[in-house]
Amino acid sequence: MIEKIRKLVVPLTIVCIVAALGLGFTYGVTRERISKQEKEKEAEACMEALPQVKTPRELKESKDLLNKAKKVISDSKVEIEKVFTSKKGIVFVLRSRGYGGMISLAIGISLIGEITGVSVISHNETPGLGANLENPKFRKQFIGKDKRSKLQLGKDIQALTGATFTSNGVVRGVKAALKIFDLIKGK
């Protein structure tokens, strides 16, 4: 009996070790390339959220404002990740809970406190429903809104058909960005 178990365990252990080494090697080879692509996608999303910015060099990451922003967020469904500043406005990179998990967004706000753009960095929403958050028509609804805007689904924001959780996730993220901006700017 012990001999039978050993005949099964030894080959399985060897297969597991080889597979783990192969995965580790593949990760090591692709890690830098993946990181570079993620940074490029984030930079594109930030420039889309704050269209007055023409190059990523115009955006400066602010750890100080990020720390202040983290103190402002009280919603457990929103996580602030980065804050970028420029002479044209501020971009908040945050994650907000949708239907399929966290939606990573870049939200641009002008110096006068109006939304300049909402860009999707990544999401796991349902294809054909929640994934429609990438549709510019949906995201353009937020442009020009400010802290006085109610941002209510069905009233001043048209929800994505069949994707209320996703729509709420984006609205929650935009509201959080406006709240952070308001408190950071002291308005």
C-alpha positions in Angstrom: 0.0 0.0 0.0 2.8 2.5 1.0 4.6 1.5 -2.2 1.5 2.4 -4.3 1.2 5.8 -2.7 4.8 6.5 -3.2 4.6 5.6 -6.9 1.8 8.2 -7.2 3.1 10.9 -5.0 6.7 11.1 -6.4 5.7 11.7 -10.0 3.0 14.2 -9.0 5.4 16.1 -6.9 7.9 16.2 -9.7 5.2 17.5 -12.1 4.1 20.1 -9.6 7.7 21.3 -9.1 8.4 21.5 -12.8 5.1 23.4 -13.4 5.8 25.9 -10.6 9.3 26.5 -11.9 7.9 27.1 -15.4 5.2 29.5 -14.2 7.8 31.4 -12.1 10.1 31.7 -15.1 7.3 32.9 -17.3 6.3 35.5 -14.8 9.8 36.7 -14.4 10.2 37.1 -18.2 6.9 38.9 -18.7 6.7 41.0 -15.5 8.4 44.1 -16.8 6.5 44.1 -20.1 3.1 43.7 -18.3 4.1 46.5 -15.9 5.0 48.8 -18.7 1.8 48.1 -20.6 -0.3 48.8 -17.4 1.5 52.1 -16.9 0.9 53.1 -20.5 -2.8 52.2 -20.2 -3.1 54.2 -17.0 -1.3 57.2 -18.7 -3.7 57.1 -21.7 -6.7 56.8 -19.4 -5.5 59.9 -17.4 -5.0 61.9 -20.5 -8.5 60.9 -21.7 -9.9 61.9 -18.3 -8.2 65.3 -18.4 -8.1 66.0 -22.2 -6.4 69.4 -21.8 -3.3 67.4 -20.9 -1.4 66.5 -24.1 1.5 64.3 -22.7 1.9 62.1 -19.6 4.8 64.3 -18.5 2.3 67.1 -17.7 0.8 64.9 -14.9 2.7 64.7 -11.6 1.8 62.0 -9.1 1.1 63.5 -5.6 1.6 61.2 -2.6 0.7 64.0 -0.3 -2.7 64.5 -2.0 -3.2 60.7 -2.1 -2.8 60.5 1.7 -5.3 63.3 2.1 -7.7 61.6 -0.3 -7.5 58.3 1.6 -8.6 60.1 4.7 -11.7 61.5 2.9 -13.0 58.2 1.5 -15.4 56.6 3.9 -17.1 54.3 1.3 -15.8 50.8 1.6 -16.7 50.2 -2.0 -14.2 52.8 -3.3 -10.4 52.7 -3.1 -8.3 55.6 -4.1 -5.0 54.5 -5.8 -3.3 57.6 -7.2 -3.7 61.3 -7.6 -2.1 63.2 -10.5 -1.9 67.0 -10.6 -1.3 69.3 -13.5 -1.8 73.0 -14.3 -5.1 72.0 -16.0 -6.7 70.0 -13.2 -6.5 66.8 -11.1 -6.9 63.1 -12.1 -8.0 60.6 -9.5 -7.2 57.0 -10.2 -9.6 54.9 -8.1 -11.4 51.6 -8.0 -15.1 51.3 -7.4 -17.1 48.1 -6.8 -19.2 47.1 -9.8 -21.1 43.8 -10.6 -18.0 41.8 -11.6 -15.6 43.2 -9.1 -13.6 46.4 -8.9 -13.7 48.9 -11.8 -10.5 50.9 -12.2 -11.3 54.4 -13.3 -9.4 57.7 -14.1 -11.6 60.7 -13.3 -10.5 64.1 -14.4 -11.6 67.3 -12.6 -10.8 70.8 -13.8 -9.4 73.5 -11.6 -13.0 74.9 -11.1 -14.3 71.5 -9.9 -16.0 70.1 -13.0 -15.6 66.6 -14.4 -13.6 66.7 -17.6 -13.7 63.0 -18.3 -14.1 59.5 -17.0 -11.9 56.8 -18.4 -12.0 53.1 -17.7 -8.6 51.5 -17.0 -9.8 48.0 -16.3 -12.9 46.0 -15.2 -14.4 42.5 -15.1 -17.9 43.5 -15.9 -20.3 41.2 -17.9 -19.6 41.4 -21.7 -22.6 43.1 -23.5 -24.0 44.5 -20.3 -21.7 46.1 -17.7 -18.8 46.1 -20.2 -20.7 48.9 -22.0 -19.3 51.2 -19.4 -16.5 51.6 -21.9 -19.0 53.2 -24.3 -18.1 56.9 -24.7 -21.8 57.8 -24.7 -22.2 56.5 -21.1 -19.1 58.2 -19.8 -19.8 61.5 -21.5 -22.8 62.0 -19.2 -20.5 62.9 -16.4 -18.6 65.7 -18.2 -19.4 69.1 -16.8 -20.9 67.7 -13.6 -19.7 69.2 -10.3 -20.3 68.9 -6.5 -23.7 70.4 -6.9 -24.8 67.6 -9.3 -26.9 64.9 -7.8 -25.6 62.2 -10.1 -28.7 60.0 -9.7 -29.3 57.1 -12.0 -32.4 57.5 -14.0 -32.6 61.2 -13.4 -29.4 63.0 -14.6 -27.4 59.9 -15.4 -28.8 57.2 -17.7 -27.8 53.8 -16.4 -26.5 51.1 -18.6 -29.3 48.7 -19.6 -29.2 45.6 -17.5 -26.1 46.8 -15.6 -27.3 48.8 -12.6 -24.5 47.6 -10.3 -21.9 48.6 -12.9 -23.6 52.0 -13.4 -23.7 52.6 -9.6 -20.1 51.7 -9.4 -19.1 54.4 -11.9 -21.4 56.9 -10.2 -19.9 56.0 -6.8 -16.4 56.6 -8.2 -17.3 60.0 -9.7 -19.0 61.1 -6.5 -15.9 60.1 -4.5 -13.6 62.0 -6.8 -15.8 65.1 -6.5 -15.8 64.8 -2.7 -12.1 64.4 -2.5 -11.5 67.3 -4.9 -13.8 69.5 -2.8 -12.1 68.7 0.5 -8.6 68.9 -1.0 -9.3 72.3 -2.5 -11.2 73.5 0.6 -14.3 74.6 -1.2 
